[in-house]
Amino acid sequence: MTISVFAPASIGNLNVGFDVLGLAVSPIDGTLLGDIVSIEPAQENKLIVIGEFANKLPGKPTDNIVWHCLVLYNQALEKAQQPIQKVQLTLDKKMPVGSGLGSSACSVVAALVALNEFYLEYFDEKTLLFMMGEMEAKISGSLHYDNVAPCYLGGLKLMVPDQQVICRDLPQFENCYYVMAYPGINVSTKAARDVLPTKYSRADAITFSQNLATFVDACHRNDKEQAFSVLTDIIAEPYRKHLLPKFEQSKTYLEEQGHLAIGISGSGPTLFCVSDSLEKAQDAANWLKENYLQTDLGFVHVCQVDVAGAGKLPS
């Protein structure tokens, strides 16, 4: 029997939470914005890569992060003295690489959840999350869970400095729409991190902590107006916006239209725009299609929060 697992896109940072906030999103029209990994028994371990963005990944299967997930999972089984089976993994790469939508997290999460489903959920949620963090660190060079945690568990997640907890759920606001506009160009996570300063001023540190604390407090009090009034990125956006053609002009236009918040998803180049009505979200989506996309690979989706996270697809 073949098991297929889908893992959704996510917004890392969410402006006020650099490396500590993440939100899973899914298009309201039912489009699968994320990756699918399928697993089935085989005579030997094998990885097949298909999908719209398969050609953007390493040509050698053993260089693919999904293969590394298989190696890591098997090592954990071996350490637990559990029998290991040969499997064929198929990655359906629906997510653009270097998009700021948690592309690598989608592959990692889908692969490890699929493996765990194959082995009848041998490892618990926390152990699996540890594995996901290890794989993300392998790609980005630093350990952060702001994409893998919401991608795996769904919803809005706050990362906490406790390895026994990792993340906490934050209440999300109903009737909010997240317009995701990927322009069709790539921005490497490493390049986006390299442009950031190594030190910040005391004033910036105070503003950052105040905005993040206010946002978290407003989420718990269901105060939408206050939550989105502080959704401003002072840590990354000022230094990254020049990497994103048309971002500043688009942000200015969308602010003038009265949207709740606009920002860079993850390290970019995807722009996200938060609206409190479907009509406004669709207007923003139509405008972004005409003014923010730069290649045929670009797309715009009107999304809402994905509360389910990764999971098996119907067979």
ABEGO torsion letter per residue (X at the ends): XBBBBBBBBBBBGGGABBGABBBBBBBAAGBBBEBBBBBBBBABBBBBBBEAAAAABBABAAABAAAAAAAAAAAAAAAAGBBBBBBBBBBBBABBBGAGAGAAAAAAAAAAAAAAAAAGGABBAAAAAAAAAAAAAAAAGBBBAAAAAAAAAEEBBBBBBBAAAGBBBBBBBBGBBBBBBBAGBBBBAAAAAAABBABBBAAAAAAAAAAAAAAAAAAAAGBAAAAAAABBBAAAAAAAAAABBGAAAAAAAAAAAGBABBBBBEAOABBBBBBABAAAAAAAAAAAAAAABABAABBBBBBBBBAAEBBBBBX
